[in-house]
Amino acid sequence: MDNRDRLTAIRKALTPKDCESIYGLNVGTLCNMRFHKIGPKYYKLGKKILYRVDDIEKWLAENVVLTRDQMGR
């Protein structure tokens, strides 16, 4: 696997720590959401938890909270 393939793989699958550093989603919060079966879709490979970038970004887009100023537009 060359560096470009590794970079592509990294972009597609993120650990909870990666999600925290890239999106600011706390690792503990992600853990609680998994426990309660809410939040972004995730994959479990043995003990390893992975999130697909597309799933995280879709979940973020679906959970936008509009303010009063934005609702009037």
C-alpha positions as CSV (number, residue, x, y, z in Angstrom):
1,M,0.0,0.0,0.0
2,D,1.6,3.3,-1.0
3,N,1.2,6.6,0.7
4,R,-1.7,7.8,-1.5
5,D,-3.7,4.6,-0.7
6,R,-3.1,5.1,3.1
7,L,-4.2,8.7,2.9
8,T,-7.4,7.6,1.1
9,A,-8.1,5.0,3.7
10,I,-7.5,7.5,6.5
11,R,-9.9,9.9,4.9
12,K,-12.6,7.2,4.7
13,A,-12.4,5.7,8.2
14,L,-11.8,7.6,11.5
15,T,-11.3,6.5,15.0
16,P,-13.1,8.3,17.8
17,K,-9.9,10.2,18.5
18,D,-9.7,11.2,14.9
19,C,-13.3,12.5,15.1
20,E,-12.3,14.5,18.1
21,S,-9.3,16.1,16.5
22,I,-11.0,16.8,13.2
23,Y,-14.6,17.6,14.1
24,G,-14.3,18.5,17.8
25,L,-16.6,15.5,18.8
26,N,-15.5,14.5,22.3
27,V,-14.4,10.8,22.6
28,G,-16.6,10.3,25.7
29,T,-19.6,11.9,24.0
30,L,-19.2,9.5,21.0
31,C,-18.9,6.6,23.5
32,N,-22.1,7.7,25.2
33,M,-24.0,8.1,21.9
34,R,-22.9,4.6,20.9
35,F,-24.1,3.2,24.2
36,H,-27.5,4.8,23.7
37,K,-27.7,3.9,20.0
38,I,-27.8,7.5,18.8
39,G,-25.4,9.7,16.9
40,P,-23.4,8.9,13.8
41,K,-23.3,5.5,12.3
42,Y,-20.2,3.5,13.3
43,Y,-18.5,0.2,12.6
44,K,-17.1,-2.2,15.1
45,L,-14.2,-4.4,14.0
46,G,-13.4,-6.5,17.0
47,K,-12.7,-3.9,19.7
48,K,-11.9,-1.1,17.2
49,I,-14.6,1.5,16.6
50,L,-14.5,3.3,13.2
51,Y,-16.6,6.1,11.7
52,R,-16.8,6.8,7.9
53,V,-16.2,10.4,7.0
54,D,-19.3,10.5,4.9
55,D,-21.4,9.2,7.9
56,I,-20.0,11.8,10.3
57,E,-20.5,14.7,7.9
58,K,-24.0,13.5,7.0
59,W,-24.9,13.2,10.7
60,L,-23.5,16.7,11.4
61,A,-25.5,18.2,8.4
62,E,-28.7,16.5,9.7
63,N,-28.4,17.9,13.2
64,V,-28.1,21.6,12.5
65,V,-30.0,23.8,15.0
66,L,-31.4,26.9,13.5
67,T,-31.5,30.1,15.5
68,R,-34.5,32.5,15.4
69,D,-32.5,34.8,13.0
70,Q,-31.9,32.0,10.5
71,M,-35.6,30.7,10.6
72,G,-36.9,34.1,9.4
73,R,-34.8,33.9,6.2
